[in-house]
Amino acid sequence: MNRLAVYCGSASPSDPRYINVAREVGGALAARGIGVVYGGGRLGLMGAIADAALKAGGEVIGIIPKALVGLEVAHKGLSQLHVVDTMHQRKQAFTDLSDGFLTLPGGTGTMDELWEALSWAQLGYHSKPVGLLNVAGYYDGIVAYWEMMQDVGFLRPQHRDLLITSNNLIDLLAEMSAYEPGTPITSMRAEEL
């Protein structure tokens, strides 16, 4: 993996573990020669991961909608900053510029990005690994929900391995590197759906 799209929050929670993990991830990715493609912001976990990766000599590419640049939240010191018109263009650029997706804690925008990456993988719009770093149990509910979708039958057996989860970055990156895509919906027969 040469670049990962990193999804995370633009907020700075009062619990310092979240910002600290973002810094650790930014530094660790840069140390492994993995570039960061992210939302282009300078605030919260976004800013922390970008600053740490840059400090460690890594490549950091930001993708930010015009509306957020106007609020002066764009990070001005990145390797590249792409300004797009819409959130959809932002997510498409994440997909186009990365070799996989890594999700850290965040809010509704982070969830939107994670679920779209999973949905696109399920449909076959990409065949890249989707990782979820479960920091301090933050995503326990999401992991349980993913398992419930499987148990109920809304997630096909061919797609159960689309979401790769771990509470350890090194383990998660190893699993993402070894990822083998399943059969996308677009390649399945009607009786398999």
HELIX and SHEET records of a PDB file:
HELIX    1   1 PRO A   16  ALA A   31  1                                  16    
HELIX    2   2 GLY A   44  LYS A   55  1                                  12    
HELIX    3   3 LYS A   66  VAL A   69  1                                   4    
HELIX    4   4 MET A   87  LEU A   97  1                                  11    
HELIX    5   5 THR A  108  LEU A  123  1                                  16    
HELIX    6   6 VAL A  135  GLY A  137  5                                   3    
HELIX    7   7 ASP A  140  VAL A  152  1                                  13    
HELIX    8   8 PRO A  157  HIS A  159  5                                   3    
HELIX    9   9 LEU A  169  SER A  177  1                                   9    
HELIX   10  10 ILE A  185  SER A  187  5                                   3    
HELIX   11  11 ALA A  190  GLU A  192  5                                   3    
SHEET    1   A 7 GLN A  80  VAL A  84  0                                        
SHEET    2   A 7 VAL A  60  PRO A  65  1                                        
SHEET    3   A 7 GLY A  35  TYR A  38  1                                        
SHEET    4   A 7 ARG A   3  TYR A   7  1                                        
SHEET    5   A 7 PHE A 101  THR A 103  1                                        
SHEET    6   A 7 VAL A 130  LEU A 133  1                                        
SHEET    7   A 7 LEU A 163  SER A 166  1                                        
END                                                                             
